[in-house]
Amino acid sequence: MKWLELLQVGGVTLVSAVTLVVLYSLGVRLTAIAGDAQQKSPGVVRSLAYVCFGFCAAAVLFGIYLIVPYFAK
């Protein structure tokens, strides 16, 4: 069995999962901060939240692209 490749896949999976969770959590947190009444510029914070959600969506779509064999042709 090719153990090095298995470790590589496991490592990439772990890093990408943690990155996805952190980006989504940061987006949720920034959305909550933007909804705060005392915030001076909620538009900037909300925009950063949407950027985090966009990166999340892009990562999920890229993962689907890698998994589905139809797209690999």
C-alpha positions as CSV (number, residue, x, y, z in Angstrom):
1,M,0.0,0.0,0.0
2,K,1.2,3.5,-0.7
3,W,1.3,5.0,2.7
4,L,2.8,8.3,1.7
5,E,0.0,9.1,-0.7
6,L,-2.5,8.1,2.0
7,L,-0.9,10.5,4.5
8,Q,-0.9,13.2,1.9
9,V,-4.6,12.8,1.2
10,G,-5.3,12.8,4.9
11,G,-3.3,15.9,5.5
12,V,-4.9,17.8,2.6
13,T,-8.3,16.7,3.8
14,L,-7.6,17.9,7.3
15,V,-6.2,21.3,6.3
16,S,-9.0,22.0,3.8
17,A,-11.7,21.0,6.3
18,V,-10.2,23.2,9.0
19,T,-9.8,26.1,6.5
20,L,-13.4,25.7,5.4
21,V,-14.7,25.7,9.0
22,V,-12.6,28.7,9.9
23,L,-13.8,30.7,6.9
24,Y,-17.4,29.9,7.5
25,S,-17.1,30.7,11.3
26,L,-15.4,34.0,10.5
27,G,-18.1,34.9,8.0
28,V,-20.8,34.2,10.6
29,R,-18.9,36.2,13.2
30,L,-18.4,39.2,10.9
31,T,-22.1,39.1,10.0
32,A,-23.0,39.2,13.7
33,I,-20.6,42.1,14.2
34,A,-22.1,44.0,11.3
35,G,-25.5,43.7,12.8
36,D,-24.3,45.4,16.0
37,A,-25.9,48.8,16.4
38,Q,-22.7,50.4,17.8
39,Q,-20.6,49.4,14.7
40,K,-19.3,52.5,12.8
41,S,-19.0,51.0,9.3
42,P,-21.2,47.8,9.1
43,G,-20.9,47.8,5.3
44,V,-17.2,47.0,5.3
45,V,-17.6,44.2,7.9
46,R,-20.5,42.8,6.1
47,S,-18.5,42.8,2.8
48,L,-15.7,40.9,4.5
49,A,-18.3,38.4,5.7
50,Y,-19.6,37.9,2.2
51,V,-16.0,37.5,0.9
52,C,-15.5,34.7,3.5
53,F,-18.7,33.0,2.4
54,G,-17.6,33.4,-1.2
55,F,-14.3,31.6,-0.5
56,C,-16.3,28.9,1.3
57,A,-18.5,28.4,-1.7
58,A,-15.5,28.4,-4.1
59,A,-13.8,25.7,-2.0
60,V,-16.9,23.5,-1.9
61,L,-17.4,23.9,-5.6
62,F,-13.7,23.0,-6.2
63,G,-14.1,20.0,-4.1
64,I,-17.1,18.8,-6.0
65,Y,-15.2,19.5,-9.2
66,L,-12.4,17.2,-8.0
67,I,-14.7,14.4,-6.9
68,V,-17.2,14.2,-9.8
69,P,-15.5,12.2,-12.6
70,Y,-17.6,13.9,-15.3
71,F,-15.7,17.1,-14.9
72,A,-12.3,15.5,-15.1
73,K,-12.6,14.7,-18.8
